[in-house]
Amino acid sequence: MARTRERSPSPDAAQSPSSLKKLKTGHVSPSGPQATTVQSPNHLPTPPSDAGSLCPDGPPSHFADDLFDHNNIARLNADYAENTPFKYAIVEKLFQDDLLKKVKDECLNELNFTEKETDIYKVTSAVPRAVLTIPVNQTGDLASLDYLTPTQIARLPNLLALRDALYSPQFRKFLRAVTGCGPLSGKKQDMSVNSYTRGCHLLNHDDVIGTRRVSYILYMPLPHYQLWQKDWGGALELYPTRINAEGQPEPVNIPSKSIPPSWNQFIFFEVQPGKSFHSVEEVVVGGKGEDGRERLSISGWFHAAQEGEEGYVPEPPETTEIKSSREQLASTSTVFKSYPTHDDVDVLADVTLSEDHIAFLSEFLNPVYLQPRTMKALAARFAEESSLELHSFLNTPLAEALEQRLRDLDTRDGLGENRAGQIPPHTSGTVGASAWTIKGPPHKWRYCVLRSHEDGAPIEAVTPRHASSTDQIMRSLQDELFASSAFRAWLSIVSRLMPMRYAVEARRFRPGLDYTLATSEESEARLDVVLGLTPPARDPDSDEEDRFAQHQRGWTDSDWGGWECYMAPHNEEDDPAIYRSGSSKKSSKPAMNHTTSGESVASSSTAGPSHSHSNGNGHSTNNNNHHTDNHSSHSHEDDPMNEDNEEEEDESTLLAVQPGFNRLLLVLRDERVMRFVKYVSAAAEGSRWDVCGEYEVGIIQEDGEDEEEGGRSS
């Protein structure tokens, strides 16, 4: 019986982060004088073309007994048709244990691994050690086993035997019999070896890219003699769908099925736009000093029959009826609100703060930021660099009230430091009388926002502001401060841009659950204004200096995720959001390039009355394309030997800012610049909090400038 479980609204949780190893063998079988294909021992024979049986000469020796028995196939076909939330099948034992143990040993002993990270996953990629000695001009797809010499392939005979068995005619017929997916290619092979350890994860997507027809994963969790526990993380999560306002199917916020890995278990499903949404839960075990626990697996895709193969059918022209998760990401748009009619201003006017503006803003802001001299200095800096990071932005009473109360709210909701790195239930912080609810869809983002104010009733202002409850303060920042004419005037003075319309959210990113994926605005610039409210890590037995050091190890060292990242527009052939995050590529100052060509944002700076320990953490970009464990919708092919991209990588990440408390980030984001908030790891000792504003802006013209140059940016 398949070891699956329905996802409980309040599942048992106990999980912490990981690292992922990966060997990519996706390729089209080579041909020509430079291709040297080495067949593995016990290569599976091709059945006669008129054979109706899956295996006329008996089951191949590599596979488990009775796999191809017609009764077993009929049972799997029935299970496949009945399984929800979409059709999938599970083979509890696919290969003979002796072969799989040898494959496991080869993966651990013969592969080299490098950590990679994007908006959608964290992974360590692997190639055979022998590949690293092959000249670039002879390798083609470097990860393809077919380009190894006989001497080199002799070190990976079992891995090659397993690959050849998976893509054999017999096994492809078996998959067709279970799924009804149509002819599958034996020439176009797409396979990776992956190992998730602490912190590794893969977020929601549907796998729809190119000619993929069937997704699969074969589990080899380590140690192989120990049953993998569900509270270690790493489960394959499957999501139901619903129809959105645009008529497109999209995943709901919480998975309905969670399938933990087990040794020699094989899971597969047909790739379908708008249906096959899935993710890999973060792994919270493994790492230095532990007992070698890893979610080791082999995964990939079977593609539709290619040109020249039996059953080949040319791909039909793309339709817009059902969009893939990647296409839906590219079509996101913000819903803006307009300022009241009486609040309209002339974008050619010289904006100043009135006495009423100052009185209102004083309830929220540090008084230093209301001084004309300070605002003038900030405006000069923003004009030069197009971004600012302002520390101690809220006044002290309000900030002190929020820091403690947000920390207490995490503790109450089971999301605080006492959770010990476990993955919380998906409903954490949103049940009962909570003011927060989950915002999705998860193939674009998942985080918590304040529920709509009941009946649209006006907010009851409490004076002083810090006397309000936590939720009241957050709501007043969202609905009063960020949406006010006074803050609009302050922003226009500091940025020399006039906000025309706005969209504001108070956001809570829960550890082990929440994130946003990379999106961009295709046609207009935006002014992003983000007030970071993430309390620092706290050790009650440490002094203030030690507590800051602990905070640095968590958020600022990137161990906990949650950073806000801006990336330069990508080429169409590149993965839109691949970057490499690691201790070897960190900077105390965000890497950013200001351009006048309108292609990307600007540079970061810090200003204000308090000094920053760090402006944020710049992450270099990796433009190498590559696959992920369980089939990221952002995935391409990997080039582990390209070391000439270092300078280009550094330039691709424009700005990366770690979570902090009471810091205001202002960024003028040009069209097509990618932006995301990295998944918050289960290792984090609390939620990542902020108030995020996005503004359509017009340019304020100086006296005497040509009016035709003014108006709203486009």
C-alpha positions in Angstrom: 0.0 0.0 0.0 1.3 3.4 -0.9 2.6 5.3 2.1 0.8 8.5 1.6 -1.2 10.7 4.0 -3.8 13.4 3.6 -2.3 16.7 4.6 -3.8 17.8 7.9 -4.6 21.4 8.5 -2.4 21.0 11.6 0.2 18.4 10.7 2.8 17.1 13.0 5.8 19.2 12.3 9.5 19.0 13.2 11.8 20.1 10.5 14.9 22.1 9.6 16.8 23.1 6.4 19.1 21.2 3.9 21.5 21.1 1.0 21.0 19.4 -2.4 23.3 17.4 -4.6 22.6 17.0 -8.2 23.9 15.2 -11.3 22.2 16.3 -14.5 22.1 13.7 -17.3 19.5 15.2 -19.5 20.5 15.0 -23.1 19.5 13.8 -26.6 21.5 10.7 -27.4 24.6 11.9 -29.3 25.5 11.1 -32.9 28.4 12.0 -35.1 32.1 11.4 -34.9 32.7 13.1 -31.6 30.0 11.2 -29.7 31.2 8.1 -27.9 28.2 6.2 -26.4 29.2 3.5 -24.0 26.4 0.9 -23.2 26.2 -0.2 -19.7 26.4 -3.8 -18.6 23.1 -5.7 -18.8 21.7 -3.1 -21.2 18.1 -3.9 -21.7 17.2 -5.6 -25.0 14.8 -3.8 -27.4 11.7 -5.9 -27.9 10.5 -6.8 -31.5 8.5 -4.0 -33.1 5.5 -6.2 -33.3 5.6 -7.3 -29.6 2.5 -6.6 -27.7 3.9 -7.6 -24.3 5.8 -5.2 -22.2 8.5 -7.8 -21.7 8.4 -10.8 -24.0 11.4 -12.5 -22.6 10.6 -12.0 -18.9 11.2 -9.1 -16.6 14.6 -7.3 -17.0 16.9 -8.4 -14.2 17.3 -4.8 -12.9 13.7 -4.3 -12.0 11.8 -5.7 -9.0 9.9 -8.9 -9.5 6.4 -8.7 -10.9 6.7 -5.1 -11.9 5.5 -5.9 -15.4 2.9 -8.4 -14.4 -0.4 -7.5 -16.0 -2.3 -7.6 -12.7 0.2 -5.1 -11.2 -0.2 -2.8 -14.2 -4.0 -3.0 -14.0 -3.8 -2.1 -10.3 -1.5 0.8 -10.8 -3.7 2.1 -13.7 -6.8 2.0 -11.5 -4.9 3.8 -8.7 -3.6 6.3 -11.1 -7.1 7.2 -12.3 -8.5 7.5 -8.8 -5.7 9.4 -7.1 -6.2 13.1 -6.2 -5.6 16.0 -6.4 -4.3 14.9 -9.8 -3.5 11.6 -11.3 -0.3 10.0 -10.1 1.0 6.5 -9.3 3.4 5.0 -6.8 5.6 1.9 -7.2 6.7 0.9 -3.8 9.7 -1.1 -5.1 11.0 -0.4 -8.6 14.5 -1.9 -8.8 16.3 -4.8 -7.3 17.9 -3.6 -4.0 21.3 -4.8 -5.0 21.5 -2.5 -8.0 20.0 0.5 -6.1 22.5 0.2 -3.3 25.4 0.2 -5.8 23.9 3.3 -7.5 23.7 4.9 -4.1 27.4 4.2 -3.4 28.4 5.6 -6.8 26.4 8.8 -6.2 28.1 9.3 -2.9 31.6 8.4 -4.0 31.9 9.5 -7.6 30.0 12.8 -7.8 31.0 16.4 -7.0 28.4 18.8 -5.6 28.0 22.6 -5.7 25.3 24.5 -3.9 23.0 26.6 -6.0 20.0 28.7 -5.0 17.2 30.6 -6.8 13.9 32.1 -5.9 12.2 28.7 -6.2 14.7 26.3 -4.7 17.9 25.5 -2.9 20.1 22.7 -4.3 23.6 21.4 -4.5 24.3 20.3 -8.1 26.6 17.4 -9.0 28.6 16.1 -11.9 30.8 13.0 -12.1 34.3 13.8 -11.0 35.6 12.5 -14.3 33.7 15.1 -16.2 35.7 17.9 -14.7 38.8 16.6 -16.6 37.1 16.7 -20.0 37.9 19.7 -22.3 34.9 22.0 -22.7 34.8 21.7 -26.5 34.4 17.9 -26.3 31.8 17.7 -23.7 28.6 19.1 -25.2 26.2 18.6 -22.3 28.8 18.2 -19.6 26.5 16.2 -17.4 25.7 13.6 -20.0 27.1 10.2 -19.2 27.4 9.4 -22.8 30.4 11.7 -23.3 32.5 9.9 -20.8 35.3 7.6 -22.0 35.1 3.9 -21.3 37.6 4.3 -18.5 35.6 7.1 -16.9 32.2 5.3 -17.4 33.7 2.3 -15.6 33.4 4.3 -12.4 29.6 4.7 -12.9 28.4 1.4 -14.4 25.4 1.0 -12.1 24.2 4.5 -12.5 24.3 4.1 -16.3 22.6 0.7 -16.0 19.8 2.3 -14.0 19.4 5.1 -16.5 19.3 2.7 -19.5 16.7 0.6 -17.7 14.5 3.6 -17.0 14.5 4.8 -20.6 14.3 1.3 -22.1 11.4 0.5 -24.5 9.9 -1.9 -21.9 9.8 0.6 -19.2 8.4 3.4 -21.4 5.6 1.0 -22.5 5.0 0.3 -18.8 4.5 4.0 -18.2 2.2 4.4 -21.2 0.1 1.4 -19.9 -0.3 3.0 -16.5 -0.8 6.7 -17.5 -2.1 6.6 -21.1 0.3 9.4 -21.9 1.1 8.4 -25.5 4.5 7.6 -27.1 7.6 8.5 -25.0 11.1 9.3 -26.3 14.0 6.9 -25.7 16.4 9.4 -27.4 15.7 12.5 -25.3 16.6 11.5 -21.7 16.3 13.9 -18.8 17.6 12.6 -15.4 19.2 14.2 -12.3 20.7 12.8 -9.1 19.8 15.0 -6.1 20.4 15.1 -2.4 18.4 17.4 -0.2 19.9 18.0 3.2 19.2 20.7 5.8 17.6 23.8 4.3 16.9 22.4 0.8 13.4 22.9 -0.7 11.6 23.3 -4.0 8.5 25.6 -4.2 5.3 25.2 -6.1 5.3 24.7 -9.9 3.7 22.5 -12.5 6.7 21.2 -14.5 5.3 22.4 -17.8 8.2 23.1 -20.1 8.8 22.0 -23.7 8.1 18.3 -24.6 7.9 16.9 -21.0 5.2 14.3 -20.7 5.9 12.3 -17.4 7.6 13.5 -14.3 9.2 11.0 -12.0 11.2 10.6 -8.8 13.0 7.5 -7.5 13.9 7.8 -3.8 17.1 6.6 -2.1 16.9 8.3 1.3 19.9 7.9 3.6 20.8 6.0 5.6 19.0 3.4 3.4 18.4 1.0 6.3 16.4 3.6 8.3 12.8 4.6 7.6 12.6 8.3 6.7 10.5 10.1 9.3 7.8 12.5 8.0 8.9 15.2 10.5 12.3 15.3 8.8 10.6 17.1 5.9 11.3 16.5 2.2 7.8 15.2 1.4 6.4 15.6 -2.1 3.4 17.9 -1.7 0.5 17.8 -4.2 -1.9 20.7 -4.6 -5.6 20.9 -5.7 -6.6 23.7 -8.1 -9.3 26.3 -8.5 -10.3 28.6 -11.3 -9.2 32.2 -10.8 -10.8 35.5 -11.9 -9.0 35.2 -15.3 -10.4 31.8 -15.9 -7.1 30.0 -15.3 -6.6 27.1 -13.0 -4.3 27.9 -10.1 -3.1 25.9 -7.0 -4.8 26.5 -3.7 -2.6 27.7 -0.8 -2.4 24.4 1.1 -1.4 21.0 -0.3 -4.0 18.2 0.1 -1.5 15.3 -0.2 1.9 14.8 1.3 4.1 11.8 0.3 7.2 11.2 2.4 10.1 9.5 0.7 11.0 5.8 1.2 13.8 3.6 -0.1 13.2 2.4 -3.7 9.9 4.2 -4.0 9.1 5.5 -7.5 6.4 8.2 -8.1 5.3 9.4 -11.5 2.6 11.6 -13.0 1.8 13.2 -16.4 2.8 16.8 -16.8 -0.3 18.9 -17.4 -0.7 22.7 -17.5 -3.0 23.9 -14.7 -3.1 20.5 -12.9 0.3 19.0 -11.9 1.2 21.6 -9.2 3.6 20.2 -6.6 6.4 21.2 -4.3 9.1 19.6 -2.2 8.8 20.4 1.5 12.0 21.7 3.1 14.3 19.1 4.6 15.2 19.9 8.2 17.8 17.2 9.0 21.3 16.5 7.8 24.4 18.6 7.8 27.7 18.6 9.6 27.9 16.6 12.7 24.8 14.6 12.0 24.3 11.0 11.0 24.3 11.3 7.3 20.6 11.8 6.7 19.9 12.9 3.2 16.9 12.9 0.9 18.8 11.3 -2.0 16.9 10.7 -5.2 16.9 10.4 -8.9 14.4 12.4 -10.8 13.6 13.8 -14.2 11.2 13.6 -17.1 10.1 11.4 -20.0 9.6 13.5 -23.1 7.2 13.0 -25.9 8.6 11.0 -28.9 11.0 13.1 -30.8 11.3 13.6 -34.6 12.5 10.3 -36.1 11.0 8.2 -33.3 8.0 6.0 -33.6 4.9 7.9 -32.6 6.3 11.3 -33.1 3.7 14.1 -33.5 4.9 17.7 -34.1 4.1 20.0 -31.2 0.9 22.0 -31.9 1.1 25.8 -31.9 1.0 27.2 -28.4 -2.5 28.1 -27.2 -3.5 30.6 -24.5 -6.3 28.4 -23.1 -4.4 27.1 -20.0 -1.1 28.8 -19.0 1.7 27.0 -17.3 2.9 28.2 -13.9 5.9 29.9 -15.6 3.6 31.8 -18.0 1.3 32.9 -15.2 4.3 34.3 -13.3 5.1 36.5 -16.3 1.5 37.9 -16.4 1.2 39.2 -12.8 -0.1 42.7 -12.2 -0.6 44.9 -9.2 -4.1 46.2 -8.3 -3.6 49.9 -7.4 -5.8 52.3 -5.4 -6.2 55.9 -6.4 -5.8 58.8 -4.0 -8.9 60.8 -3.1 -9.8 63.4 -5.8 -9.3 66.3 -3.4 -5.8 65.0 -2.8 -4.7 65.4 -6.4 -1.6 67.5 -6.8 0.2 69.1 -9.7 3.3 67.0 -10.5 5.0 70.3 -11.6 4.5 71.9 -8.1 7.2 72.2 -5.4 6.0 69.8 -2.8 6.5 70.7 0.9 5.2 69.3 4.2 2.4 71.3 5.7 1.9 71.6 9.4 -0.9 69.1 9.3 1.4 66.7 7.4 4.1 67.0 10.1 1.6 66.6 12.9 0.3 63.4 11.3 3.7 61.9 10.4 5.0 62.6 13.9 2.7 60.0 15.2 4.7 57.4 13.2 8.1 58.6 12.1 11.4 59.3 13.8 11.4 63.1 14.0 14.9 63.2 12.4 13.3 62.2 9.1 10.9 65.2 9.2 13.7 67.8 9.4 14.1 69.7 6.1 17.9 69.3 6.2 17.6 65.5 6.5 15.0 65.3 3.7 17.2 67.4 1.4 20.2 65.1 2.0 18.1 62.0 1.3 16.7 63.5 -1.9 20.2 64.2 -3.1 21.3 60.6 -2.3 18.3 59.1 -4.0 18.7 61.2 -7.1 22.2 59.8 -7.4 21.7 56.2 -6.5 17.9 55.5 -6.9 17.6 53.6 -3.6 17.8 54.3 0.1 17.8 52.2 3.3 16.7 54.3 6.3 17.3 52.9 9.8 15.3 53.6 12.9 12.5 54.9 10.7 9.6 54.7 13.1 9.7 56.7 16.4 11.1 54.9 19.4 7.8 54.2 21.4 6.1 52.7 18.3 9.1 50.6 17.3 9.7 49.3 20.9 6.0 48.3 21.2 6.0 46.5 17.8 9.3 44.6 18.3 8.2 42.9 21.5 4.6 42.3 20.3 5.5 40.8 17.0 7.9 38.4 18.7 5.1 37.5 21.2 2.6 36.9 18.4 5.1 34.4 16.8 5.4 32.6 20.1 1.6 32.4 20.5 1.1 31.1 17.0 3.8 28.4 17.4 6.2 30.2 15.0 8.7 31.5 17.5 12.2 30.5 18.7 10.8 27.6 20.8 9.7 25.7 17.7 13.3 24.3 17.4 13.4 24.4 13.6 10.3 22.4 13.0 8.1 23.1 9.9 4.8 24.5 11.3 1.3 23.6 10.1 0.2 25.4 6.9 -2.6 27.1 8.9 -0.2 28.6 11.5 -1.1 32.1 12.5 -4.4 32.2 10.5 -6.9 30.2 12.6 -9.5 31.2 15.1 -9.7 34.9 15.8 -6.5 35.7 14.0 -6.4 39.0 12.0 -4.2 37.3 9.4 -5.0 35.1 6.3 -2.9 33.3 3.7 -2.4 35.0 0.3 -1.6 33.0 -2.8 -1.6 31.4 -5.3 1.6 29.5 -4.2 3.0 29.1 -7.7 3.5 32.9 -7.5 3.7 33.6 -3.7 2.5 32.6 -0.3 2.5 34.8 2.7 0.0 36.2 5.3 -1.8 39.5 5.0 -4.3 41.3 7.2 -7.9 40.2 6.7 -10.1 42.8 5.1 -11.4 45.3 7.6 -14.9 44.2 8.7 -17.7 45.9 6.7 -15.2 48.5 5.6 -15.5 50.2 9.0 -13.0 53.1 9.5 -10.0 52.4 11.7 -10.3 53.7 15.2 -7.2 55.7 15.8 -5.6 55.2 19.2 -3.4 57.9 20.7 -0.6 57.4 21.3 -0.2 54.9 18.5 2.0 52.5 20.4 -0.9 51.9 22.8 -2.7 49.9 20.1 -2.7 46.2 19.7 -0.2 44.5 17.4 -2.7 44.0 14.6 -4.0 47.6 15.0 -0.6 49.0 14.7 0.1 47.0 11.6 -3.2 47.9 10.1 -2.6 51.6 10.8 0.8 51.5 9.1 -0.9 49.8 6.1 -4.1 51.8 5.8 -3.2 55.1 7.4 0.5 55.9 7.1 1.4 54.4 3.7 -1.9 55.5 2.1 -1.9 59.0 3.5 -1.5 62.3 1.6 1.2 63.2 4.2 3.3 60.2 3.4 2.7 60.8 -0.3 4.2 64.3 0.2 7.1 63.0 2.2 7.9 60.4 -0.5 7.7 63.0 -3.2 10.2 65.3 -1.4 12.7 62.4 -0.7 12.4 60.7 -4.2 11.5 63.7 -6.4 8.8 61.4 -7.8 5.1 61.9 -7.3 3.1 58.8 -6.2 0.0 58.7 -8.4 -1.6 55.4 -7.3 -0.6 52.9 -4.6 -0.9 49.3 -3.4 0.0 48.5 0.3 0.1 45.3 2.3 1.3 44.4 5.8 3.0 41.0 5.2 4.0 38.1 7.4 6.3 35.5 6.0 6.1 32.4 8.3 9.2 30.2 8.7 9.1 27.0 6.7 6.1 28.2 4.6 6.2 31.6 2.9 7.9 33.4 0.0 7.4 35.2 -3.3 8.7 34.1 -6.6 10.5 36.5 -9.1 8.2 38.8 -11.0 8.6 42.0 -12.9 6.6 44.9 -14.4 7.0 44.8 -18.1 6.1 48.4 -19.1 6.4 50.9 -16.2 8.8 51.9 -13.4 7.7 51.5 -9.8 8.7 53.0 -6.5 8.9 50.2 -3.9 8.7 51.3 -0.3 9.2 48.5 2.3 9.2 49.0 6.0 11.1 46.0 7.5 9.8 44.9 10.9 11.5 41.6 11.5 12.6 41.3 15.1 16.2 40.2 15.6 17.0 36.9 17.1 17.1 36.9 20.8 19.0 35.0 23.4 17.8 35.9 26.9 21.1 34.7 28.4 23.2 36.9 26.2 24.1 40.6 26.4 23.1 43.1 23.7 26.2 42.6 21.6 25.9 38.8 21.7 22.2 39.0 20.6 23.2 41.1 17.6 25.9 38.5 16.7 23.3 35.8 16.9 21.0 37.8 14.6 23.8 38.2 12.1 24.4 34.4 12.0 20.7 33.9 11.1 19.3 36.6 8.8 22.4 38.4 7.6 24.3 35.2 6.9 21.4 34.1 4.6 20.9 30.9 6.6 17.2 31.8 7.2 16.3 33.3 3.8 13.8 36.1 3.7 16.0 38.5 1.9 14.5 41.0 -0.7 16.2 40.5 -4.0 16.3 42.7 -7.2 17.8 41.2 -10.3 18.6 42.7 -13.7 16.3 41.9 -16.7 17.2 38.5 -18.1 17.7 37.3 -21.7 14.9 35.3 -23.0 17.0 32.1 -23.1 18.1 32.5 -19.5 16.4 31.4 -16.4 14.9 34.6 -15.1 15.9 34.3 -11.5 19.0 32.1 -11.0 21.6 33.4 -8.6 24.1 31.8 -6.4 24.0 32.4 -2.7 26.9 31.3 -0.5 29.5 32.5 1.9 32.0 32.8 -0.8 30.0 35.6 -2.6 28.9 37.9 0.1 29.3 41.6 0.4 28.6 44.0 3.2 27.0 46.4 0.7 24.4 45.5 -1.9 25.7 45.2 -5.4 23.8 47.6 -7.6 24.4 49.5 -10.8 22.6 52.7 -11.7 21.9 53.2 -15.4 20.3 55.9 -17.4 19.1 53.5 -20.1 16.0 52.5 -18.2 17.1 48.8 -17.9 17.5 48.3 -14.2 17.2 49.8 -10.8 20.0 51.8 -9.0 22.4 51.6 -6.2 21.7 51.2 -2.5 22.7 53.5 0.3 22.1 53.9 4.0 21.2 57.2 5.6 19.6 58.3 8.8 20.3 58.9 12.4 21.5 55.5 13.3 24.4 53.5 11.9 23.8 50.2 10.2 25.8 47.1 11.0 25.0 45.9 7.5 23.3 47.5 4.5 22.2 44.0 3.3 23.8 41.1 1.6 24.6 41.1 -2.1 24.3 37.8 -3.9 26.0 37.1 -7.1 24.0 35.8 -10.0 24.5 32.5 -11.8 23.3 32.6 -15.3 24.1 28.9 -15.8 20.8 27.1 -16.6 20.0 24.0 -14.7 17.4 21.5 -13.5 16.3 21.0 -10.0 15.4 17.9 -8.0 11.7 17.8 -8.5 11.4 19.6 -11.7 11.4 23.4 -11.2 9.5 25.4 -13.7 12.5 27.6 -13.9 14.9 24.9 -14.8 17.3 24.5 -17.7 20.6 22.8 -18.2 23.7 23.2 -16.1 27.2 24.2 -17.1 29.4 23.5 -14.0 32.6 24.3 -15.7 31.9 27.8 -16.9 34.1 30.0 -14.6 34.0 33.0 -17.0 30.6 34.2 -15.7 31.9 35.5 -12.4 31.9 39.2 -13.4 28.5 38.8 -15.2 27.1 37.0 -12.2 28.0 39.8 -9.8 26.3 42.4 -12.1 23.0 40.5 -12.4 22.0 40.9 -8.7 21.2 44.6 -8.4 20.3 44.6 -4.7 19.7 42.1 -1.9 18.7 43.3 1.5 18.4 41.0 4.5 15.4 41.2 6.9 15.8 43.9 9.6 13.8 45.7 12.1 12.6 49.3 11.7 14.3 49.9 8.4 12.7 51.6 5.4 13.8 50.6 2.0 13.1 52.8 -1.0 13.9 51.5 -4.5 13.0 52.9 -7.9 12.5 49.7 -9.9 12.7 50.0 -13.6 10.6 47.9 -16.0 11.5 44.3 -16.3 13.7 44.2 -13.2 13.0 41.0 -11.3 12.0 41.1 -7.6 11.3 38.4 -5.0 11.4 37.6 -1.3 13.4 34.4 -0.7 11.6 31.5 1.1 11.9 31.8 4.9 13.6 28.7 6.2 12.2 26.6 9.0 15.5 27.4 10.8 14.4 31.0 11.3 13.4 31.9 14.9 10.3 33.8 13.9 8.5 35.4 11.0 9.7 37.9 8.5 7.4 41.0 8.9 7.1 44.1 6.8 4.7 46.7 5.3 5.2 46.8 1.6 4.1 49.6 -0.6 4.2 49.8 -4.4 3.6 53.2 -6.1 2.9 54.3 -9.6 4.9 57.5 -9.9 5.2 60.6 -12.0 8.3 62.8 -12.4 8.3 66.1 -10.6 9.5 68.8 -13.0 11.7 71.6 -11.8 10.7 75.1 -12.7 11.5 75.9 -16.3 11.7 72.3 -17.5 9.8 71.3 -20.6 6.3 70.2 -19.4 6.3 67.5 -22.2 8.9 65.6 -20.2 6.7 65.4 -17.1 3.8 63.3 -16.2 3.4 59.7 -15.1 6.2 57.4 -16.0 5.4 54.7 -18.5 
